[in-house]
Each structure stands twice: as structure tokens, then as C-alpha cells.
Amino acid sequence: MTNPIPNASATVPGGQARGDATRSRLLAAALDSFAIRGFHGTSTRDIAQSAGMSPAAVYVHYRTKEELLYALSAAGHRHVLQVVEEAAAMHTAPADQLREIVEQFAAWHARFHTNARVVQYEMAALTEEHKREIASLRRAVEMRVRAVIASGVARDEFTVRTPNTAALAVLSLGIDVARWYREDGPWTPEEIGQRYGDLALNMVRSSRSAC
């Protein structure tokens, strides 16, 4: 699955091809600028300069800097939800589902670590309306993981006492990958995913946990 975050056609409905290409440039420039300077340290002029455009051209497509952050954040969270749903659908046994979800979730946060850092750690800069929308997407991810863990408990595959806490823990671990992952580090995203999948099963004390 490709990363939709810099792709304006995946984040902004409608528009002609030229307009989509321009929005894509702006989103990519905003992502780079937010990653380097932070949201509050980035100006519209910074984004325009990175995109090779004039500041006035930015406002043709995005009325505010916050709209750029929202477009990036919404696309990123929708993509993560899709990854989690597809991972869960690959298996029927809760242990296999949980391992697959955590592997894919952790690997995503390594593979797209720049995107993930921005959308995860700049949420406070969103408007209240946009925060509610992103929070809804985050809850959907959490509820999917909770359901898998609860199913494993009901089927005596897992012995964790608090499925809700376990879901928060495994998701928090995966999100944190974006903070420390480096492309020149010792592990690939896939290797990180495999290690985190093992950790998740150990956390719920599954009989399928790696020794």
C-alpha cells in the first residue's frame, strides 16, 4: 500500500489534475516544514518557499496553515485505520489478528516516520472541529484492537485482565516508533513490526508468544 499523505488527490476531493499536483506540492512542503520547525515554528512563507511558490499561491488552495496540517493528519489517520482493518481481516484467530495488526501498525510508523511524527505530535494545533474528527479516527483504531483482544480473552487465548489497557499499550508502543526510528538504524520497518508483534502477544500472555 502506498502512502497517501503527500497525495492531494487522496486528501482533497475534486479538482483538476493541475490543481491536485499543486496541492500535493504544498502538502509535501508543509510536511517537511512541520517536521523540521514544528507547526508553530513554520510560517506560510516557509511552506511556499519549500514548494517553490509564492505565499499568495498557498491561499488559493488552503486558507490557513492549520488546513494543511488537518489534511495531512486526516489522511494519515485514515490510512492507519485502513492498515489496521486490513490486517485484522487477514486472519480469524485473535492471536493471529493481534500479531498482524501490531506488525503492520509498528512498521507503518517506521516506514512513514516523518508523516507519523507530524500527525501524532502536532494535534494540539488543530481546530476543535478538526480535533474531534481526528479523535474519532483514533478511537476507531483503538476499538478495533480492543475488540480483537477482548475476543482473545473470551476464547481463552489471552489471559490479560484489562483488554482496554492492553490495547492502549500496544498502540502507544507502535506510535512511539515514529519518534526514535532512523532509516540508517539497525532494524528495517518489517523487522520492527515482527519484534513488536511478539511483544504484543507477550503482553496479553498468549500461548503463541515467542519464547
Secondary structure, DSSP 8 states (H G I E B T S, - for coil): ----TT-HHHHS-S--HHHHHHHHHHHHHHHHHHHHH-TTT--HHHHHHHHTS-HHHHHHH-SSHHHHHHHHHHHHHHHHHHHHHHHHHT-SSHHHHHHHHHHHHHHHHHHTHHHHHHHHH-GGGS-HHHHHHHHHHHHHHHHHHHHHHHHHHHTTS---S-HHHHHHHHHHHHHHHHHH--TTSSS-HHHHHHHHHHHHHHHTT-TT---
